[in-house]
Amino acid sequence: MKKVFATLTVLAMLTFGSAAVMAQEAAAPAEEAAVENVDEVAAPEAVVEEAEAPAEEAGGLVALHKTLKTKFIEGGVGFMALTLVTLVFGLALCIERIIYLSLSKTNTKELLANVEAALKEGGVEKALEVCRNTRGPVASIFYQGLSRYDEGIDVVEKTVASYGGVQLGLLEKNLSWITLFIAIAPSLGFLGTIIGMIEAFDKIQQVGDISATVVAGGIKVALLTTLLGLIIAVVLQLFYNYILSLVEGLVNEMEDSSISLLDIVVEYDAAQNKKK
């Protein structure tokens, strides 16, 4: 009897154990399917979020554009547009100067080496041809100096110095206009400020009472025009300082290369005198 009971107990344990294992195995795919379903549900949500991100950025740009447009109109179209014109002309001149100065840069070391080699191989005419085929103010100064070689070293030196001043004037061309627009932009802004304050005081006089609603419009015009003028002046000032740095770099190159050219010409002249 005890053996039978023990056997039944073992069989029961095996049966319940197998059932538990089968239940776990059956539950595992269900859990995996549930996880996959959750991922599938989350995936469209992620796609929606990714799609909403560019839409939000575009919406932000549109909102910024509308805000700027509204503030531009509130500041008074007349003075705001007139102040904005100074930015347009000032930027046009700055871009023109930057392009001109960038194109004026020359590899002075290479040019000096080519001029020296040309003098040794073909004389002054060959060196003049090298300068004629090279772009930039440094090559122009070399050409003018070498063209006066027959008149003596002193004349070459004076010609190089004089024509260096001419090239400096060309490099600084239109810079005075840029400084003018830098000064005009905030001045127009302050002028709009004065007009806005006058309008505010006129409204106070008409109403006979000082209240925020009465003077808010005029003060807003005053602040907006001043803000635009100062922003334009700052932007143009940054471009102006960058242009000045380019001019200073080119001037230093012209001075250094001119000294080197005179040394090359003196050495060439001494060699020519020895041959004679």
C-alpha positions in Angstrom: 0.0 0.0 0.0 2.8 2.3 0.8 4.5 1.5 -2.5 1.4 2.3 -4.4 1.0 5.6 -2.6 4.6 6.5 -3.2 4.2 5.6 -6.9 1.1 7.7 -7.2 2.9 10.6 -5.5 5.8 10.4 -7.9 3.5 10.2 -10.9 1.5 13.2 -9.7 4.7 15.2 -9.2 5.9 14.3 -12.7 2.5 15.2 -14.2 2.3 18.6 -12.4 5.9 19.3 -13.3 5.4 18.6 -17.0 2.3 20.8 -17.0 4.2 23.6 -15.4 6.9 23.4 -17.9 4.5 23.3 -20.8 2.6 26.3 -19.3 5.9 28.2 -19.2 6.8 27.3 -22.7 3.3 28.4 -23.9 3.5 31.6 -22.0 6.9 32.6 -23.5 5.6 33.1 -27.1 2.7 35.0 -25.8 4.9 37.3 -23.9 7.2 37.7 -26.9 4.1 38.5 -29.1 2.9 41.0 -26.5 6.4 42.7 -26.5 6.3 42.8 -30.3 2.8 44.3 -30.3 4.0 46.9 -27.8 7.0 47.7 -30.1 4.7 47.9 -33.1 2.5 50.3 -31.2 5.5 52.3 -30.0 7.1 52.4 -33.5 4.3 54.4 -35.1 4.4 56.7 -32.1 8.1 57.3 -32.7 7.5 57.9 -36.4 4.8 60.4 -35.4 7.2 62.1 -33.0 10.0 62.2 -35.7 7.5 63.6 -38.2 6.3 66.2 -35.7 9.9 67.4 -35.0 10.5 69.0 -38.5 6.9 70.3 -38.4 7.7 72.0 -35.1 10.9 73.5 -36.5 9.1 74.8 -39.5 6.4 76.2 -37.3 9.0 77.9 -35.2 10.5 79.6 -38.3 7.1 80.7 -39.5 6.3 82.1 -36.0 9.6 83.9 -35.9 9.0 85.4 -39.4 5.5 86.5 -38.3 6.9 88.1 -35.2 9.6 90.0 -37.0 7.1 91.2 -39.6 4.7 92.3 -36.9 7.4 94.2 -35.0 8.6 95.8 -38.3 5.1 97.1 -38.9 4.7 98.3 -35.3 8.0 100.2 -35.4 6.7 102.3 -38.3 7.2 101.1 -41.9 8.7 104.4 -43.0 11.6 104.6 -40.6 12.1 100.9 -40.3 12.3 100.5 -44.1 14.7 103.5 -44.3 16.9 102.0 -41.6 16.8 98.7 -43.4 18.1 100.3 -46.6 21.3 101.2 -44.8 21.8 97.6 -44.0 21.3 96.6 -47.7 23.7 99.1 -49.1 26.2 98.6 -46.3 26.2 94.8 -46.8 26.5 95.2 -50.6 29.7 97.4 -50.1 31.1 95.0 -47.5 30.6 92.0 -49.8 32.2 93.8 -52.7 35.2 94.7 -50.6 35.6 91.2 -49.3 35.5 89.7 -52.8 38.0 92.3 -54.1 40.4 91.8 -51.3 40.2 88.1 -51.4 41.0 88.2 -55.1 43.9 90.6 -54.5 45.8 88.0 -52.4 49.0 86.8 -54.0 51.6 84.2 -53.1 54.3 86.7 -52.7 57.1 84.1 -52.1 56.3 82.4 -55.3 56.1 85.7 -57.2 59.4 86.8 -55.8 61.0 83.5 -56.8 59.6 83.8 -60.3 60.7 87.4 -60.7 64.2 86.5 -59.6 64.4 83.5 -61.9 63.1 85.6 -64.8 65.7 88.3 -64.2 68.5 85.8 -64.3 67.2 84.0 -67.4 65.7 86.8 -69.5 66.4 90.1 -67.9 63.9 92.8 -67.0 61.6 92.1 -69.9 61.1 88.5 -68.8 60.4 89.7 -65.2 57.9 92.3 -66.5 56.1 89.5 -68.3 55.8 87.5 -65.1 54.4 90.5 -63.2 52.0 91.2 -66.1 50.6 87.7 -65.9 50.1 87.8 -62.2 47.0 89.1 -60.5 47.1 91.4 -57.4 48.5 94.7 -56.1 51.9 93.2 -55.3 52.4 92.2 -58.9 51.3 95.7 -60.1 53.8 97.3 -57.8 56.6 95.0 -59.1 55.6 95.8 -62.6 55.8 99.6 -62.1 59.1 99.4 -60.3 60.8 97.1 -62.8 59.5 99.2 -65.7 61.7 102.1 -64.4 64.8 100.0 -64.0 66.6 101.8 -66.8 66.4 105.0 -64.8 68.3 103.7 -61.8 67.8 101.9 -58.5 66.7 105.1 -56.8 63.9 105.7 -59.3 62.8 102.1 -58.9 62.6 102.5 -55.1 60.6 105.8 -55.4 58.3 104.3 -57.9 57.6 101.2 -55.7 56.8 103.5 -52.7 54.6 105.8 -54.7 52.6 103.1 -56.5 52.3 101.3 -53.1 50.3 104.3 -51.9 48.1 104.1 -55.0 47.4 100.4 -54.4 46.6 101.2 -50.7 44.0 103.7 -51.9 42.4 101.1 -54.1 42.3 98.6 -51.3 40.6 101.1 -49.0 38.0 102.1 -51.6 34.4 102.5 -50.4 35.4 102.0 -46.7 34.3 105.5 -46.0 30.8 104.7 -47.3 30.6 101.7 -45.0 31.5 103.9 -42.0 28.8 106.3 -43.2 26.1 103.6 -43.1 27.4 102.4 -39.7 26.8 105.9 -38.4 23.5 106.5 -40.2 21.8 103.3 -39.0 21.6 104.2 -35.3 21.0 107.8 -36.1 17.9 106.9 -38.0 16.9 104.7 -35.1 17.3 107.5 -32.6 15.4 109.8 -35.0 12.5 107.3 -34.9 12.8 107.2 -31.1 12.4 111.0 -30.9 9.4 110.9 -33.3 7.8 108.0 -31.2 8.3 110.0 -28.0 6.8 113.1 -29.6 3.7 111.0 -30.6 3.5 109.7 -27.1 3.5 113.2 -25.6 1.0 114.3 -28.2 -1.4 111.6 -27.1 -0.9 112.5 -23.5 -1.7 116.1 -24.3 -4.9 115.1 -26.2 -6.1 112.8 -23.5 -5.1 115.0 -20.6 -4.0 112.1 -18.6 -0.9 109.9 -18.3 -1.7 106.2 -18.7 0.2 103.2 -20.0 -2.3 102.5 -22.8 -1.9 106.1 -24.1 1.9 106.2 -24.3 2.6 102.5 -25.0 2.3 102.8 -28.8 4.7 105.7 -29.1 7.3 104.2 -26.7 7.1 100.9 -28.7 7.9 102.7 -31.9 10.8 104.5 -30.2 12.3 101.3 -28.9 11.8 99.2 -32.1 13.5 101.8 -34.4 16.4 102.2 -32.0 16.8 98.4 -31.7 16.9 97.9 -35.5 19.4 100.8 -35.9 21.8 99.4 -33.3 21.6 95.9 -34.7 22.4 97.1 -38.2 25.3 99.2 -36.9 26.8 96.2 -35.0 26.5 93.9 -38.0 28.2 96.4 -40.4 30.9 97.2 -37.8 31.8 93.5 -37.6 32.1 93.3 -41.4 34.1 96.6 -41.4 36.6 95.3 -38.9 37.1 92.1 -40.9 37.7 94.1 -44.0 40.3 96.3 -42.2 42.1 93.1 -41.1 42.2 92.0 -44.8 43.6 95.4 -45.8 46.2 95.3 -43.1 47.4 91.9 -44.2 47.7 92.9 -47.8 49.6 96.1 -46.9 52.1 94.1 -44.8 52.6 91.8 -47.8 53.2 94.7 -50.1 55.7 96.3 -47.8 57.7 93.1 -47.2 57.6 92.1 -50.8 58.7 95.5 -52.0 61.8 95.4 -49.8 62.6 91.9 -51.1 62.1 93.2 -54.7 64.6 96.0 -54.2 67.1 93.5 -52.8 66.6 91.4 -55.9 67.0 94.4 -58.2 70.1 95.6 -56.4 71.7 92.1 -56.7 70.7 91.9 -60.4 72.1 95.4 -61.1 75.4 94.4 -59.4 75.6 91.3 -61.5 75.0 93.3 -64.7 77.7 95.8 -63.7 80.2 93.0 -63.2 79.5 91.7 -66.7 80.2 95.1 -68.1 
